[in-house]
Amino acid sequence: MLFDCPECGLPATVTTRGQLPSTSGRVEHVDVRCVADHRFIGPADSLRVLL
């Protein structure tokens, strides 16, 4: 599945997935890398899926 890079909007893929604890329960976090080699680590629900 491809996502928009949060920094440049180019296609990006998830390289790592995991869950971290938070005050409202566990949150899925992802490590994303785009074709321009930008890296984003953050909550999975903040990513936009490319259609």
N, C-alpha and C positions, 0 to 999 in steps of 0.2 A: 504494500500500500504506500502511495506517495502522499506527502504533505507539503504545504507551503512552508518555506524557510521563514521563521519569524523575523529574520534580519533583512533578507533581500527578496523574498517571495519566489525564489527559484525552487524547483523540485528537491525534496529532501526525503531521506529514509530514516527510519528508527533503527539505531544500532544496538541499543540496550533498553530493556523495560524492567521495572521493578516497582515495589510499593514501599512507601515511607509512612510512618505514623504522623498523624496531625491531631489537633485538638478536637476535630469533628470526625475522626476515624481514619482509616488508611486511604492514601491517595496514590494513584498510579502515576509514576514519573517515568519519563523517557529521555534518552540521549539521542538527539537527531543531528545528522550531518547532511549538508546540502552539496550540490554539484560545485559550488564555489568554495567549498571546504569550510563554511561557517559551522559552528557547533552550538547547539542549544540543549540545555539540561533543565527540565522543568515539568510541570504537571501536564499529563497527556491531554486533558480536556481543553488546554489552551491552543492546541494545534488545529489548523484548518486542513481538511482532506482535499486533495486535488481531485477534481471530477474528470 
